[in-house]
Amino acid sequence: MREIDCRDMGCPQPVINTKKALEEMEEGVVTVIVDNPAARDNVRRFAESQGCSVEVERKGQDFYIHIQKVKGEGKEKMVEQGEKVKKIVVYINSDLLGVGDEALGSFLMKAFLKTLLDLEEKPNRLILINSGVQLASEGSEVLETLIKLSEAGTEILSCGTCLDFYKLREKMSVGKISNMYDIIQSVMEADILIRP
């Protein structure tokens, strides 16, 4: 039996760690330890979606999620979903994620991009328009994450008009300068379009 301690980890790291552990084993039990109800529910839902049986045990403030994987269970579902996925495009039109508090929006964008990097299946393209182009420019707090995504095979496109508007053309540090035609073509050809 394997045990994974995911206490003090922010969303969605407990789910990512659970996914990795399940992929590494053919069958058996893995116990994931989390310290909050949101992480407990997220891990449980993910494990159940993979065809595993789940039992949750509470010990003090912590939750011990016992996940039973049966050989071959859930594999067909994952393969079937994987075969359908061809082109994944992420379309980002702001340097913040969501509407509301700017500090929270900045934090959420960092978490979103870090999660993209941590996922086994990376997007084919990441399109940045409007203030989103600031993310790929010199001084960006997420520049290192975008560079790693690019190195992992994700093509990063920044809108040339947007770079000019924000006077960032010379400061773009990752990816390539794109145009509206290429951006629209990418969106039209996407099998999955993600707009955070």
C-alpha positions in Angstrom: 0.0 0.0 0.0 1.3 3.4 -1.0 0.7 6.7 1.0 0.9 10.2 -0.5 1.0 13.2 1.9 -0.8 16.1 0.2 -1.3 18.2 3.3 -0.6 21.9 2.9 -0.8 21.6 -0.9 -2.9 24.1 -2.9 -5.5 23.1 -5.5 -5.1 21.1 -7.8 -1.8 19.5 -6.6 -3.4 16.7 -4.6 -5.4 15.6 -7.7 -2.3 15.8 -9.9 -0.3 13.7 -7.4 -3.2 11.2 -7.2 -3.4 10.9 -11.0 0.4 10.3 -11.2 0.2 7.6 -8.5 -2.7 5.8 -10.2 -0.9 5.9 -13.5 2.2 4.3 -11.9 0.4 1.3 -10.6 -1.6 -1.5 -12.3 -3.6 -2.4 -9.2 -3.6 -2.0 -5.5 -4.4 0.6 -2.9 -3.0 4.2 -2.6 -3.9 6.4 0.4 -3.9 10.2 -0.2 -3.8 12.4 2.9 -5.3 15.9 2.7 -6.1 18.5 5.3 -9.3 20.2 3.9 -12.7 19.2 2.6 -12.2 20.7 -0.8 -9.1 18.6 -1.5 -10.9 15.5 -0.1 -13.8 16.0 -2.5 -11.6 16.8 -5.5 -9.4 13.7 -5.0 -12.4 11.5 -4.4 -14.2 12.7 -7.5 -11.1 12.2 -9.6 -10.5 8.7 -8.3 -14.1 7.7 -8.9 -14.0 9.1 -12.4 -11.1 6.7 -13.1 -13.1 3.7 -12.1 -11.6 3.3 -8.6 -13.4 2.6 -5.4 -12.8 5.2 -2.6 -13.2 5.2 1.2 -12.6 8.3 3.2 -11.4 8.1 6.8 -11.1 11.2 9.1 -8.2 11.4 11.6 -8.3 14.6 13.6 -8.2 17.5 11.0 -6.9 15.2 8.2 -8.6 13.0 5.7 -7.2 9.7 4.6 -8.5 8.8 1.2 -8.1 5.1 0.5 -8.2 4.5 -3.3 -8.5 0.9 -4.6 -7.5 0.4 -8.2 -8.3 -2.9 -9.9 -6.1 -4.0 -12.8 -7.4 -2.7 -16.1 -10.2 -0.7 -14.5 -10.7 2.8 -16.0 -8.0 2.2 -18.6 -10.4 1.9 -21.5 -12.1 5.1 -20.5 -8.8 7.0 -20.4 -7.6 5.6 -23.7 -10.9 6.3 -25.4 -10.8 10.0 -24.2 -7.1 10.3 -25.2 -7.8 9.1 -28.7 -10.5 11.8 -29.2 -8.2 14.6 -28.1 -6.1 16.0 -30.9 -5.5 19.7 -30.6 -5.8 21.5 -27.3 -5.7 25.3 -27.5 -5.7 27.6 -24.5 -6.9 31.1 -25.2 -5.9 33.8 -22.6 -7.2 37.3 -23.0 -6.0 38.9 -19.8 -3.0 38.8 -17.4 -5.5 38.1 -14.6 -7.7 35.0 -14.2 -11.4 35.9 -13.4 -13.0 39.2 -12.6 -12.7 40.9 -9.2 -9.7 41.4 -7.0 -6.5 42.0 -9.0 -4.2 40.3 -6.5 -6.4 37.2 -6.5 -6.6 37.3 -10.3 -2.8 37.3 -10.5 -2.5 34.5 -8.1 -5.1 32.4 -9.9 -3.3 32.9 -13.3 0.0 31.7 -11.8 -1.8 28.6 -10.4 -3.6 28.0 -13.7 -0.4 28.1 -15.8 1.6 26.1 -13.3 -1.1 23.4 -13.4 -0.9 23.4 -17.2 2.8 22.7 -16.9 2.2 19.9 -14.3 -0.3 18.1 -16.4 1.0 15.1 -18.4 -0.9 16.2 -21.6 0.2 19.8 -22.4 -1.8 22.1 -24.7 -0.6 22.3 -28.3 -1.0 26.1 -28.4 -1.3 28.9 -25.9 -2.7 32.1 -27.4 -2.2 35.4 -25.6 -4.2 38.5 -26.6 -5.0 41.9 -25.0 -3.3 42.2 -21.6 -2.5 38.5 -21.7 0.6 39.3 -23.8 2.1 40.8 -20.6 2.5 37.2 -19.3 5.1 36.3 -22.0 7.0 39.6 -21.7 10.1 40.6 -19.8 9.4 41.0 -16.0 6.4 38.7 -16.0 6.0 36.6 -12.8 4.9 33.6 -14.9 7.7 33.9 -17.6 9.6 30.9 -16.2 6.5 28.7 -16.3 5.7 29.8 -19.9 9.3 29.1 -21.0 9.0 25.5 -19.5 5.7 25.0 -21.3 7.3 26.1 -24.5 10.2 23.7 -23.9 7.7 20.9 -23.3 6.2 21.5 -26.8 3.4 24.1 -26.3 3.5 26.8 -29.0 3.0 30.2 -27.5 1.5 32.9 -29.7 1.2 36.5 -28.7 -1.0 39.0 -30.6 1.3 41.5 -32.5 -1.3 44.3 -32.3 -1.6 43.7 -28.6 2.2 43.8 -28.1 2.3 47.1 -30.0 -0.6 48.6 -27.9 1.2 47.8 -24.7 4.6 48.7 -26.2 5.9 45.2 -25.4 7.1 44.0 -28.9 10.7 44.3 -27.9 10.2 42.8 -24.5 8.4 39.6 -25.6 10.6 36.8 -24.1 8.9 33.5 -25.1 7.0 32.2 -28.1 6.3 34.0 -31.3 4.5 37.1 -32.5 1.2 36.1 -34.2 -1.6 37.7 -36.1 -5.4 37.6 -36.0 -5.6 35.1 -38.9 -3.3 32.6 -37.2 -5.2 33.1 -33.9 -8.6 32.5 -35.6 -7.2 29.5 -37.5 -5.9 28.0 -34.3 -9.2 28.5 -32.5 -11.2 27.0 -35.5 -9.0 23.9 -35.7 -9.0 23.2 -32.0 -10.6 20.0 -30.8 -10.6 21.5 -27.3 -10.6 25.2 -26.6 -9.9 26.3 -23.0 -10.8 29.9 -22.1 -9.9 30.4 -18.4 
